[in-house]
Amino acid sequence: MTDNNSKKNKKEEPPKKFDLGPLKYVGLVGQIGLVIVTPIVFMVFVARWIMVNYLDSIWVLIICLLSGIYSGFRSAYMILMKKR
């Protein structure tokens, strides 16, 4: 009778799930890349708009570019610390 119960328990176990460990890291790398690039590109467009409409100076581009880089890397750092 114990043999029948052990066979029943084995049949009732749910199937094992596929390990998605490596795919999670690929997704994380993609997310980090997107989080870094998006603010940089956005700030370049903002700097271009400011330079066309208001002030034509290279310093506008430099300040906007540096703020985009800072924002992107700070966001990436925050995501990595959450995943830790």
N, C-alpha and C positions, 0 to 999 in steps of 0.2 A: 504494500500500500504506500510506503514511503517512496518507492520508485516512481509510481504514477504521479504523486504530488510534485516531485522534483522535475519531472518532464513537463507537467502542466505549467509550473512556474517559469521554466525556460521558454516556453512558447508564448507566455503572456508578457514577456519583457518587450518593451518598445525597441524598435531597431535603433542602432547607434547612429548618431548624427555625424555628418561630414565635418571634419575639422576645418574651420575657416580662419585659423590663426594667421597664416601668411597673408591672406587677403585683407585682413584687418589692417596690417601694417602698410600694405600697398595703398589702401584707402586713406590711411593717416598721412602718408607722404603726399598724396595728391591734395588732401585738404590743406596741409601746411603750405604747399606751393601756391595754391589758390589764395590762401589768406595773406601770403606775402605779396603776391603780384597785384592783386586787386586794388589796394589803397595806393600803390605806386602809380599805376596807370591812371586811376581816378585823379590823383593830384597833378599829374602831368596835364590832363585835360583841363583841370581847373586853372592851372598856371597859364596855359595857352589862352584860355578865355579871358583871364585878367590882362594878359599882355596885349591881346587884340583890342579889348574894350577900354581899358583904363590906363595901364602903366606899362610902357615898353622897356622893360629892364630885365637883364639876365638874372638879377637877384631874386626876382619873383619865382622864376623857375627853380633856382637853387633852394630857396626856402621851402617851396611846395614839395620838391623832390625829397628833401631831407625829412620833412614831416611825414610823407608817405612811407619812406623807408622805416622810420621810427615806429609808425603805427603798425605796419605790416609785421615787423619782427616782434613787437610787443604782443600782438595778437597771437602770433605763432608760439611765443613763449608761454602765454597763458593757456593755450590749448595743450601744449606738452605737459605743463604742470598739472592739468586736470587729469590727463591720462596716466599720470604717474602713480 
